[in-house]
Amino acid sequence: MTKPLRLLAASALVLAAGLAPAWAQRTDVTVAMQLEPPHLDPTGGAAGAIDSVLYSNVFEGLTRFTESGEIVPGLAESWEISEDGLTYTFRLREDVTFHDGTAMDASDVKFTLDRARAEDSTNAQKQLFASIESVEVVDPRTVQVKLAQQDGMFLFNMAWGDAVIVAPESIGEIKSQPIGTGPFRFVEWVQGDRIEIARYEDYWGEAPALAEATFKFISDPTAAFSAMMAEDIDAFMAFPAPENLPQFEADPRFQVLIGSTEGETILSTNNAQPPLDDRRVRKAIAHAIDRQAIIDGAMFGYGTPIGTHFAPHNPAYVDLTEMSAHDPERARQLLADAGYADGFTTTLKLPPPSYARRGGEIVAAQLRAVGIETEITNLEWAQWLEEVFTNKNYGLTIVSHTEPMDIGIYARPDYYFQYDNPEFQALMEELNRTTDPDTRTEMLQQAQRIIAEDYVNGYLFQLAMTSVAKSGLRGLWANAPTQAVDLTGVYWED
């Protein structure tokens, strides 16, 4: 009996010293992602990787998305909408503090919304705030937002990562030292390697099961596979090597999570650059593309073909894939009609994700088959954001637009693919003023048809969410209604 008593005594000493024995439930996790954020301000950058790390973990908005895409209360515990639909009165939660200990109140909401819609705003989704006429502080827990016109998407828009609440006191350092109100506080960013966060002990809501979490950045698919197989990481969200998924499915150490995303993967086209400014040329490109070959070759079958910029799981989706069915002969004829019977050469600038790099090689071959040559350049994410997204210095690119229901970007002539259609812009303005669900559906379907008929971009597929995790890890989102790795409900099974 002596030996067990000694073991019990040793265990007691370990626990007293604050050290968990090997058999205790884990409270840490290391989650890998392919893309590293360029900075850490969700309200001042377009990179989805910022939200992947920070959304709901470090920062929160007035409303938030659930895994199913439902909009639920966030920092606003409730709200009232005036009869004319123009005034939203938000009641904020009690005892909310930022991670530096300062109180979050209505003045911070006003600062956030005014900053986002200001003339000099760098918010990548400034359009989300366009309907706001004024923001007034009623009292510390009450804020009133008045709209210039009815906006049926307003509560939805407030759930975006671009609308999270920030404080004026910490905004100067937000890109490197983010301070939010979420259940996790920022600890450290080792650029090129990892970001660490830890449980915020004074969080207003339910405390997360995890005490600390590390986001590890592994861009190379081969390295991603090796790290997961060696169990150096606990999960890899949006695993970049889909060809390896069957191997993980057959291994009892792991689980494979397959869900949907809001990621419309497109062959984005610079509509202002000749000859891509010619609709016939864009249509030729669309007919040159074999979507299924791209899905099979780049994504190993994971993905849903799309014919417009809209998620197939949305009830308002219209299947328009036949409008741009694979037809090389038709593509060649359209090029000849446009004066390019001998083809032309353009650029194809590719960001790091596997769908882009692998898909780009396939797309280049398909375009070559109809006479269009592409000069491929592989860019790092920061380069892509500067060169393509900001400076619009490109002909073609491949990217997934993971923002939720973002067809409204086609109403922005200065957006990076530079599509300028007054009819579409007017339709989006009317949609924003419309609250009736059936009318909104009809208008969204009309919008899908307009951009499909204009062949604004080559519409490839809806990105599937394919993640790998250790078998005992629970609570990870399988779906991605927004680009987020929400750790608030993640825990290790006993």
C-alpha positions in Angstrom: 0.0 0.0 0.0 3.0 2.3 0.4 3.5 2.9 -3.3 -0.1 4.2 -4.1 0.0 6.5 -1.0 3.3 8.0 -2.3 1.7 8.5 -5.7 -1.3 10.2 -4.2 1.0 12.4 -2.1 3.1 13.3 -5.2 0.0 14.1 -7.1 -1.2 16.4 -4.3 2.1 18.2 -4.3 1.9 18.6 -8.1 -1.5 20.1 -7.9 -0.5 22.3 -5.0 2.3 23.7 -7.1 -0.1 24.6 -9.8 1.2 21.9 -12.2 -1.5 19.8 -13.9 -0.7 16.1 -14.2 -0.6 14.5 -17.6 -4.1 13.0 -17.2 -5.8 16.3 -16.4 -8.0 18.0 -18.9 -6.0 20.3 -21.2 -6.7 24.0 -21.3 -4.4 25.0 -24.1 -4.6 24.6 -27.8 -2.4 25.2 -30.8 -4.3 26.0 -34.0 -2.6 26.3 -37.4 -3.6 28.5 -40.3 -2.0 29.0 -43.7 -2.1 32.8 -43.8 -0.7 35.2 -41.3 -2.4 38.6 -40.7 -0.5 41.6 -42.1 -1.6 43.4 -38.9 -4.1 43.1 -36.1 -6.7 45.7 -36.7 -10.0 44.1 -38.0 -11.4 47.6 -38.6 -8.6 48.8 -40.8 -7.6 46.0 -43.2 -9.0 43.7 -45.9 -7.1 40.5 -45.0 -9.5 37.8 -43.7 -6.7 36.3 -41.7 -7.1 39.2 -39.2 -10.6 38.1 -38.4 -9.6 34.5 -38.4 -7.5 35.1 -35.3 -9.3 38.0 -33.6 -13.1 37.7 -34.3 -15.1 36.8 -31.2 -11.8 35.8 -29.5 -10.3 39.3 -28.9 -12.8 41.7 -30.4 -16.6 41.8 -30.3 -19.3 43.8 -32.1 -22.8 44.9 -31.2 -24.0 41.7 -32.9 -22.2 38.5 -33.9 -22.5 35.5 -36.2 -23.1 32.0 -34.9 -21.7 29.0 -36.7 -25.0 28.6 -38.6 -24.8 32.3 -39.8 -27.5 33.4 -37.4 -27.2 37.0 -36.1 -27.3 37.1 -32.2 -26.6 39.8 -29.6 -23.0 40.6 -28.9 -22.0 43.6 -26.9 -25.6 44.9 -27.4 -27.8 42.8 -25.2 -30.9 44.1 -26.9 -32.1 46.8 -29.4 -35.3 48.6 -30.5 -36.1 49.7 -34.0 -38.3 52.7 -34.6 -41.5 52.3 -36.6 -40.0 54.0 -39.6 -37.0 51.7 -39.5 -34.5 54.6 -39.3 -33.5 54.6 -35.6 -31.8 51.7 -33.8 -31.5 52.0 -30.0 -28.9 49.6 -28.6 -28.8 48.6 -24.9 -25.3 47.6 -24.1 -24.3 44.8 -21.6 -23.3 45.7 -18.1 -19.7 45.6 -16.7 -17.9 45.2 -20.0 -14.3 46.1 -19.9 -11.5 46.3 -22.5 -8.4 44.2 -21.8 -6.6 47.2 -20.4 -9.2 47.4 -17.6 -11.1 50.5 -19.0 -14.8 50.3 -19.3 -16.6 49.8 -22.6 -19.5 52.1 -23.0 -21.7 54.0 -25.5 -18.9 56.5 -26.2 -16.7 53.6 -27.6 -19.5 52.5 -29.9 -19.9 56.1 -31.2 -16.1 56.4 -31.7 -16.0 53.0 -33.6 -18.9 53.8 -35.9 -17.9 57.4 -36.6 -14.3 56.3 -37.3 -15.5 53.5 -39.6 -17.6 55.9 -41.7 -15.3 58.9 -41.7 -14.1 60.4 -44.9 -10.5 59.3 -44.2 -11.6 55.8 -42.9 -9.3 52.9 -43.9 -12.0 50.4 -43.1 -12.0 47.8 -45.9 -15.8 47.5 -45.7 -16.7 51.2 -45.3 -19.8 50.6 -47.3 -21.3 48.7 -44.3 -21.6 52.0 -42.5 -22.9 54.1 -45.5 -26.5 54.3 -44.3 -25.6 55.8 -40.9 -26.6 59.4 -40.5 -25.6 59.9 -36.9 -24.6 58.1 -33.7 -25.7 59.6 -30.3 -24.8 58.6 -26.8 -28.0 58.5 -24.7 -26.3 57.3 -21.6 -23.3 55.1 -20.8 -25.2 51.9 -21.7 -27.4 53.3 -24.5 -26.5 54.3 -28.0 -28.8 55.5 -30.7 -27.9 55.1 -34.4 -30.0 57.0 -36.9 -30.0 55.9 -40.5 -30.4 58.2 -43.6 -32.5 55.4 -45.2 -33.8 52.1 -44.2 -31.2 49.3 -44.2 -32.5 45.8 -44.1 -28.9 44.5 -43.6 -27.9 46.8 -40.7 -27.9 44.3 -37.9 -26.2 41.8 -40.2 -23.5 44.4 -41.1 -22.8 45.1 -37.4 -21.8 41.5 -37.0 -18.9 41.7 -39.4 -15.3 41.8 -38.1 -15.0 45.2 -39.7 -17.6 46.5 -37.2 -16.1 45.3 -33.9 -15.9 47.8 -31.1 -12.6 49.5 -30.4 -11.5 52.2 -27.9 -9.9 55.6 -28.8 -7.4 55.1 -26.0 -5.8 52.0 -27.7 -6.4 52.7 -31.3 -2.9 54.1 -31.9 -1.3 50.7 -31.3 -4.1 48.4 -32.4 -2.2 47.0 -35.4 0.4 45.4 -33.1 -1.2 45.5 -29.7 -5.0 44.8 -30.1 -7.1 45.5 -27.1 -10.7 44.3 -27.3 -13.5 43.1 -25.0 -13.5 39.4 -25.9 -12.9 36.4 -23.7 -9.3 36.2 -24.8 -6.6 38.9 -24.5 -3.7 39.4 -26.9 -0.4 38.2 -25.4 2.3 38.1 -28.1 2.9 38.1 -31.9 6.1 36.5 -33.1 5.9 37.6 -36.7 6.4 34.8 -39.2 5.6 32.2 -36.6 2.7 32.6 -34.2 0.2 34.7 -32.2 -0.6 33.9 -28.6 -3.8 34.8 -26.7 -4.9 34.0 -23.1 -8.2 33.9 -21.2 -9.3 37.3 -20.0 -10.2 36.8 -16.4 -12.6 39.8 -16.2 -14.6 38.9 -19.2 -18.3 40.0 -19.0 -19.7 36.7 -20.3 -19.1 33.0 -19.8 -15.5 32.1 -19.4 -14.0 29.9 -22.2 -12.7 26.5 -21.3 -9.3 27.3 -22.8 -6.8 29.2 -20.7 -4.5 29.9 -23.6 -4.3 29.4 -27.3 -1.6 29.7 -30.0 -2.3 30.5 -33.7 0.6 28.9 -35.7 1.2 30.1 -39.3 2.3 27.4 -41.7 2.0 28.4 -45.4 3.5 25.3 -47.1 1.0 22.4 -47.5 3.7 19.8 -47.1 4.8 21.3 -43.8 1.2 21.5 -42.8 0.8 17.8 -43.3 4.0 17.0 -41.4 3.1 19.2 -38.5 -0.4 17.6 -38.1 0.9 14.1 -38.5 3.6 14.7 -35.9 0.9 16.2 -33.6 3.0 19.3 -33.2 -0.3 21.2 -33.6 -3.8 20.4 -32.4 -5.8 21.6 -35.4 -5.4 23.1 -38.8 -8.2 25.2 -40.0 -8.9 25.2 -43.7 -6.3 22.5 -44.3 -4.3 23.5 -47.4 -3.7 19.9 -48.8 -7.1 18.3 -49.5 -5.4 15.3 -51.0 -4.3 14.3 -47.5 -7.7 14.4 -45.9 -8.5 10.7 -46.6 -5.3 9.8 -44.7 -6.5 11.8 -41.7 -10.0 10.3 -41.9 -8.5 6.8 -41.6 -6.3 7.7 -38.6 -8.1 7.4 -35.2 -5.9 10.2 -33.8 -7.7 12.8 -35.9 -11.0 14.0 -37.0 -11.8 15.8 -40.3 -14.4 18.6 -40.3 -16.1 19.4 -43.6 -18.4 22.4 -43.8 -19.5 25.3 -45.9 -18.0 28.8 -46.2 -19.0 32.2 -47.6 -16.0 31.9 -49.8 -16.8 32.6 -53.5 -13.6 31.6 -55.3 -13.3 33.7 -58.4 -11.0 34.4 -61.3 -11.1 38.1 -60.5 -10.8 40.3 -63.6 -9.6 43.9 -63.9 -12.6 45.3 -65.7 -10.8 48.6 -66.5 -7.7 47.0 -68.2 -7.8 46.4 -71.9 -8.7 44.0 -73.4 -10.5 42.8 -70.2 -12.7 45.9 -70.3 -14.5 44.2 -73.3 -17.5 42.1 -72.1 -16.9 39.7 -75.0 -13.3 39.0 -73.8 -14.6 38.4 -70.3 -17.2 36.1 -71.6 -14.6 34.2 -73.6 -12.6 33.7 -70.5 -15.7 32.4 -68.6 -16.3 29.8 -71.4 -12.7 28.8 -71.4 -12.9 27.7 -67.8 -13.7 24.1 -66.8 -14.9 24.6 -63.2 -15.0 20.9 -62.3 -11.5 20.3 -63.6 -10.3 23.1 -61.3 -12.3 21.7 -58.3 -10.9 18.2 -59.0 -7.4 19.3 -59.7 -6.9 22.0 -57.1 -9.3 20.9 -54.4 -9.5 17.2 -54.9 -13.2 17.4 -55.4 -14.0 19.6 -52.4 -16.1 22.6 -53.7 -19.4 23.5 -55.3 -19.5 25.1 -58.8 -20.9 28.6 -58.9 -22.0 30.9 -61.8 -22.3 34.1 -59.9 -21.0 35.8 -56.7 -23.4 34.2 -54.2 -23.2 31.2 -51.8 -25.2 28.2 -52.9 -26.4 27.5 -49.4 -28.2 30.9 -49.3 -31.9 30.5 -50.0 -31.8 33.4 -52.5 -29.1 31.6 -54.7 -29.7 31.2 -58.4 -27.8 28.5 -60.3 -26.4 30.4 -63.3 -23.5 28.0 -64.1 -24.9 27.2 -67.5 -24.4 30.8 -68.6 -20.7 30.2 -68.5 -20.5 26.5 -69.3 -17.1 25.1 -70.5 -17.1 25.7 -74.3 -13.7 26.4 -75.8 -15.0 26.8 -79.3 -17.4 29.5 -78.1 -14.5 31.2 -76.3 -12.4 31.3 -79.4 -15.3 32.7 -81.5 -15.9 35.4 -78.8 -12.2 36.4 -78.9 -12.3 36.6 -82.7 -15.4 38.8 -82.5 -13.6 41.1 -80.1 -10.6 41.4 -82.5 -8.4 38.9 -80.7 -8.4 35.9 -83.0 -4.7 35.4 -82.3 -5.3 35.8 -78.5 -3.5 38.1 -76.1 -1.3 38.0 -73.0 -2.3 39.2 -69.5 -1.0 38.8 -66.0 -2.2 36.2 -63.5 -1.2 37.2 -60.0 -1.7 34.5 -57.3 -1.9 34.9 -53.5 -0.5 32.0 -51.3 -3.6 29.8 -50.7 -3.5 26.4 -52.4 -6.8 27.0 -54.2 -5.1 30.0 -55.9 -1.6 28.5 -56.6 -2.9 25.1 -57.8 -6.0 26.5 -59.4 -3.9 29.1 -61.2 -1.8 26.5 -63.0 -5.0 24.8 -64.2 -6.7 28.1 -65.3 -3.6 29.1 -67.1 -3.6 25.9 -69.2 -7.4 26.3 -69.9 -6.9 29.9 -71.1 -3.8 28.9 -73.2 -6.0 26.4 -75.0 -8.1 29.2 -76.4 -5.2 31.5 -77.2 -4.9 33.6 -74.0 -1.4 33.5 -72.4 -0.9 34.4 -68.8 2.2 35.6 -67.0 2.0 34.0 -63.6 3.4 35.7 -60.6 3.2 34.2 -57.1 2.7 36.9 -54.4 2.8 36.8 -50.7 -0.4 37.9 -49.0 0.9 41.4 -48.1 2.2 41.9 -51.7 -1.2 40.8 -53.1 -3.1 43.2 -50.9 -0.9 46.1 -52.0 -0.4 45.2 -55.7 -3.7 43.8 -56.6 -6.3 44.8 -54.0 -5.1 48.4 -53.4 -3.2 49.4 -56.5 -5.3 47.4 -59.0 -2.1 46.5 -60.8 -3.2 43.2 -62.4 -5.1 41.5 -65.2 -6.4 38.3 -63.5 -6.1 36.8 -60.1 -7.7 34.0 -58.1 -9.1 34.7 -54.6 -11.9 33.5 -52.3 -14.1 36.3 -51.0 -15.0 34.9 -47.6 -17.0 37.9 -46.4 -20.7 37.0 -45.8 -23.2 37.8 -48.5 -20.9 40.5 -50.1 -22.5 40.9 -53.5 -22.7 44.6 -52.7 -19.0 45.0 -53.5 -20.0 45.0 -57.2 -21.7 48.4 -56.6 -18.3 50.0 -55.8 -16.6 51.2 -59.0 -13.4 51.8 -57.1 -13.3 48.2 -55.8 -10.3 46.3 -57.1 -12.0 44.6 -60.1 -13.3 48.1 -61.1 -16.8 47.1 -62.3 -18.9 50.2 -62.9 -22.6 49.6 -63.7 -25.1 52.3 -62.6 -28.0 49.9 -63.0 -26.4 47.5 -60.5 -25.5 50.4 -58.1 -29.1 51.6 -58.2 -30.3 48.1 -57.5 -28.1 47.8 -54.4 -29.2 51.2 -53.1 -32.8 50.0 -53.4 -32.0 46.7 -51.8 -30.5 48.5 -48.8 -33.7 50.4 -48.4 -35.9 47.3 -48.6 -36.9 45.2 -45.5 -39.5 42.9 -47.0 -37.9 39.4 -47.2 -39.6 38.3 -50.4 -38.8 41.5 -52.2 -35.2 41.3 -51.0 -34.9 37.8 -52.4 -36.1 38.9 -55.8 -33.7 41.8 -55.9 -30.7 39.6 -54.8 -31.6 37.2 -57.6 -31.7 40.0 -60.1 -28.3 41.2 -58.8 -26.8 37.7 -59.3 -28.1 37.7 -62.9 -26.7 41.1 -63.8 -23.1 40.3 -62.8 -23.3 36.9 -64.4 -24.6 38.4 -67.7 -21.8 41.0 -67.6 -19.2 38.3 -66.9 -17.6 40.6 -64.4 -15.4 37.8 -63.1 -14.9 34.1 -63.8 -17.0 32.4 -61.1 -15.3 29.2 -60.1 -16.5 27.5 -56.9 -17.7 27.9 -53.4 -14.8 27.1 -51.1 -15.4 24.1 -48.8 -14.2 24.4 -45.2 -12.0 21.4 -44.7 -10.2 21.3 -41.3 -8.3 18.6 -39.4 -8.1 18.3 -35.6 -7.0 15.9 -32.9 -9.9 13.5 -32.1 -10.4 14.9 -28.5 -10.8 18.5 -29.5 -14.4 19.7 -29.4 -16.3 22.9 -30.3 -14.4 24.0 -33.4 -16.7 25.5 -36.1 -17.0 23.2 -39.1 -18.7 25.9 -41.1 -17.4 29.4 -41.7 -20.3 31.9 -41.9 -17.5 34.5 -41.6 -13.8 34.2 -41.6 -13.2 33.3 -38.0 -11.6 30.6 -35.8 -13.9 31.1 -32.9 -12.4 29.5 -29.8 -15.0 30.6 -27.3 -16.6 27.2 -27.2 -13.6 25.0 -27.8 -12.6 22.4 -25.2 -10.8 19.1 -24.7 -13.0 16.0 -24.1 -12.1 14.1 -20.9 
